[in-house]
Amino acid sequence: MGYLHELMPNFTMPTFCRAKPGPVRRLYAGTNSHGRLFLHWLPPAGGRADFYRIERTRDGQAYELVAELKGIWFCLADAPLHEPWFYRVVAVNARGIGRAKCVWFFQRAGNGKSRLLLVPAIPGLVVNICE
């Protein structure tokens, strides 16, 4: 009598993505009296996201990475004091990085009166934020 031993590991199908993910839905931002920025969103419609990137910019051209995560919320506890930044959340999958429909302008104030403003992400849009 013989024994049959399976020498091959279990095969799992690779995840297939047809296209880059769409923009995240219902991007919400909030702040508290300590100057923390809270971001919350829903996954993109019709597209699978492997993870999300939180990015920021000052001029709308070159974005820098703040964090990469798999969840649908983020808290930025150490935002620079009195520095204006535009924050966005983009979905990422095997096909690439999705686009953003909106960004949040955030400027942390030391007195608990941080500035937070929703701005649509339209190519060529110039935004001047004055006090």
Wavefront OBJ file of the C-alpha trace (Angstrom):
o trace
v 0.000 0.000 0.000
v 1.377 3.415 -0.888
v 0.833 6.990 0.208
v 0.196 9.986 -2.037
v 1.953 13.148 -0.879
v 1.095 16.540 -2.354
v 4.379 18.334 -3.010
v 2.955 21.477 -4.623
v 1.671 24.310 -2.392
v -1.964 25.288 -2.668
v -2.515 27.399 -5.763
v -4.257 30.730 -5.310
v -5.428 32.730 -8.271
v -3.781 36.135 -8.570
v -6.115 39.078 -8.191
v -7.018 40.554 -11.559
v -7.781 44.245 -11.982
v -9.157 45.562 -15.256
v -8.210 49.201 -14.701
v -6.870 51.736 -12.240
v -9.231 52.422 -9.356
v -11.562 55.384 -9.534
v -11.566 58.238 -7.047
v -12.434 57.529 -3.437
v -16.010 58.433 -2.546
v -17.302 60.793 0.143
v -13.946 62.087 1.326
v -14.604 63.786 4.649
v -12.181 65.784 6.778
v -12.448 67.087 10.293
v -10.233 68.653 12.898
v -10.261 68.902 16.670
v -9.092 71.487 19.200
v -5.596 69.957 19.280
v -5.081 70.563 15.557
v -5.342 66.959 14.432
v -6.633 66.288 10.925
v -9.025 63.352 10.476
v -9.749 61.924 7.017
v -12.452 59.356 6.246
v -13.643 58.024 2.883
v -15.440 55.191 1.111
v -13.723 52.844 -1.379
v -13.976 53.711 -5.084
v -17.056 52.547 -6.965
v -16.533 49.659 -9.346
v -12.819 49.354 -8.715
v -10.857 47.382 -6.211
v -8.244 49.239 -4.194
v -5.333 47.329 -2.667
v -4.368 50.269 -0.470
v -4.692 54.060 -0.185
v -2.144 56.854 -0.313
v -2.495 60.059 1.675
v -0.549 62.797 -0.086
v -0.082 66.534 0.349
v 1.107 69.486 -1.691
v 1.483 73.215 -1.406
v 1.229 74.154 -5.077
v -0.994 71.401 -6.523
v 1.802 70.065 -8.734
v 4.186 67.855 -6.770
v 2.545 65.690 -4.119
v 4.546 64.123 -1.316
v 3.591 60.907 0.421
v 2.285 61.209 3.977
v 1.132 57.614 4.525
v 0.020 54.395 2.839
v -2.664 52.289 4.496
v -5.329 49.657 3.871
v -8.059 51.193 6.047
v -10.558 53.917 5.151
v -9.610 56.530 7.753
v -6.479 58.392 8.768
v -5.453 60.769 11.567
v -2.600 63.238 11.106
v -1.505 64.223 14.600
v 1.662 66.143 13.776
v 0.606 68.597 11.062
v 3.034 71.520 10.744
v 1.877 74.602 12.650
v 0.716 77.554 10.473
v 1.736 75.833 7.216
v -0.963 75.579 4.513
v -1.226 72.184 2.792
v -3.639 70.501 0.382
v -4.330 66.858 1.319
v -5.742 64.156 -0.970
v -6.505 60.435 -0.763
v -5.995 58.224 -3.818
v -6.712 54.525 -4.275
v -4.004 52.195 -5.604
v -4.217 48.733 -7.161
v -2.056 46.565 -9.432
v -2.895 48.722 -12.482
v -1.841 52.033 -10.926
v -2.904 55.047 -8.902
v -6.404 56.474 -9.203
v -7.245 60.152 -9.435
v -8.719 62.471 -6.818
v -12.018 64.338 -7.208
v -11.333 66.729 -4.336
v -8.642 67.808 -1.903
v -8.818 69.353 1.545
v -6.966 72.554 2.383
v -5.732 72.391 5.980
v -3.773 74.915 8.020
v -3.191 74.051 11.659
v -3.521 76.915 14.137
v -2.160 76.872 17.650
v -5.337 78.290 19.197
v -7.599 75.441 18.107
v -9.002 77.393 15.158
v -7.478 75.435 12.301
v -8.614 76.224 8.752
v -10.227 73.441 6.743
v -11.728 73.893 3.275
v -12.912 71.438 0.590
v -11.522 72.197 -2.895
v -12.509 70.379 -6.117
v -9.557 68.793 -7.950
v -9.884 70.248 -11.443
v -6.823 70.404 -13.738
v -5.767 74.019 -14.244
v -7.825 75.330 -11.306
v -6.031 78.086 -9.404
v -7.080 78.571 -5.758
v -6.227 81.630 -3.676
v -7.062 81.284 0.005
v -6.972 84.561 1.902
v -7.650 85.412 5.514
l 1 2 3 4 5 6 7 8 9 10 11 12 13 14 15 16 17 18 19 20 21 22 23 24 25 26 27 28 29 30 31 32 33 34 35 36 37 38 39 40 41 42 43 44 45 46 47 48 49 50 51 52 53 54 55 56 57 58 59 60 61 62 63 64 65 66 67 68 69 70 71 72 73 74 75 76 77 78 79 80 81 82 83 84 85 86 87 88 89 90 91 92 93 94 95 96 97 98 99 100 101 102 103 104 105 106 107 108 109 110 111 112 113 114 115 116 117 118 119 120 121 122 123 124 125 126 127 128 129 130 131
